[in-house]
Amino acid sequence: MILGKSPMWTNENRGRYDRSRLRYPSDLADEEWAHVAPLIPPARRGGNKRHVNEREVVIGLMYVLSTGCQWRAIPKDLPPRSTVHDYLERWSWDGTLDRIHETLYVKCREAALREASPTAARADSGMTPCGGSGWSQQLSPISTGRRPAAFSRRLISANMLAAGRGQ
């Protein structure tokens, strides 16, 4: 990669972007899963053992985010929509998604030869003034059934990392 320029579309790097060998384009390849797997918390002590494949849950989340499909349209070969949605809410609540996002964000910036933390910031339409005392971000609750835009950016960064498209 040339510093300051985006990578060129060449035959040498075309294979990095080929997702035809995967079940769905939103699936995580083994090298992508290797970055995410250590960030998934272990099952809680006591109670029943975890019977769900966490990788399949993440793939289900990626499928919903990349296709924009409704929860009831998740393919039958992925975990049930209730399982995928429960993990979305649990990982949002306990900070797992934030940890995944932060780790992948830092790796993407380092791969792009940038500092781990940006030196500039910008305000966007999601930022609103709050009574003259500063700025606050308004977040939509997950329980409304809508996917927050921040969540989309978090999980999509998993695919950006492996594809070398990090910013």
N, C-alpha and C positions, 0 to 999 in steps of 0.2 A: 504494500500500500504506500502510495506516495503521500508524504506529509502534506496536509492541507487540501488534498484532492480525494475524491471518492474513488474506490477501486474500479478498475476498468472491467467491462464485461468481456472476458476472454475465455478461451477453451480451458485454460488451466484452472480458473476459479469457477467455471460453470457447474462442476460437480458438487461444490459446496451448497449450491442453491437447489439442486435436484432433490425433490421430495417424492418422486414417483415410486420409490421402493417402499414408502410408508403406506399404511392403511388409509389414512386421511392426511391431507397436507398440513393439518394442525397437529399431528402426532409429534411426540418428542423422540428424536433419535437417541441412540444409546449415549453418545457424547453430550447431548443436551441434558439428558436425565442425570448424568453423572454430576452436573453442576447443581441440580435441584434436589436430588435425593438426600444429601446430608443436611439440608435445611428443613426437612419435614420432621416434626417432632415424633418421638416414639409413642406407642400406645400407652395410655394411662395404666398405672398399676391397679391391680384388682379388677374385678368384673370379668367380662368375656374377653377373649382374645380378639384382636383385629382380624377380620376376615376379608377385608377389602384390599385390593391392590392399589396402593397410593399413586403409582404411576398412571394407572387407568383413570383415577379420579382427576389427576392433573390434565390428562389428555381430554377428558370430558369437559373440563373447564375451558381448555384451549379451543375445543370444538365449538362450544357455545359462543365464545368471544370472537373467534375468527369468522364464523358463518353468520352470526347474528340470529341464529335460530331460536325458537321458543324452547323453553325447558322441556316441554312434552315431546319435542321433535328430536331429542338426543337419540342417536342410533342404539338399537337393541344390543349391540355387541360391547357397548360401554356400560359402566355401572348405572343403576337406576337413577333417574333424575333427582329423586329425594336424597339419595346418598351424595351425589355430586353437589347439590345445593347445600346440604348439611355441612359438608366439608368446606364449602365456600364461606359459609357463615362462621364456622368454628375458626378457620384459619384467618379470617378477617378480624375476629374478636381477639384471638390470642397473639396476634402480631406476626404470624408465620408469613403471610403474604408480604408484609412490610420487610421482613428479613430477606425473603427471596428477592424482592425488588431491589433492595439496597445492595445485596451481594452481586446480583447480575449487572446492576447499573455500574458499579465500580469496575467489574471485569470488562464490561463493554468499553468504558472510557479508557482503561489501561490498554486494551487491544487496539484502540484508535490512537494510541500515543498521546493521550490527554491526561491531565491531572485527575485524580480520583474524585475530587469535589470541584465543581465549576466555580469560576471566580466572578461570575456575573449572574444576575437574576433578571427575570422579567415578569410583569404582571399580565395576566390574561383575563378573559371574560369570566373565569371561575372565581376571581378575586373581587371582593366587594368591600367598599368602605363600611365601617361599623360605627356609626355615631361620632365620627371625628376623633376617635381614640386609637385609630390604627386600621389595619387590614385583617380580615379573617376570611378563611376559605369556607364556603358553604358546601357541605357534603350531603349527598342524598343517602338515606339509610338503606341498607341492603334489604331490610325486611319489606320494602315496597315492591320487590320483584324486579326492579330495574338494576342494570349493571352500572355501577359508577364508572366514569371514564378513567379515573385513577387506577382502578382495578384492571381495566383493559390494558393500560400502559404497563402495569407491573408484569402480567403474565406474558404479554407479547415480547417483553425483553428477553425471555428465555430463548425464543426463536432467533432474535437478533444476535444474541451472543454466539450461537453456533454458526450462524450464517456470516458472521463477520461484518454485520451492518451496524454495529454499535456506534453511538454518537457521543 
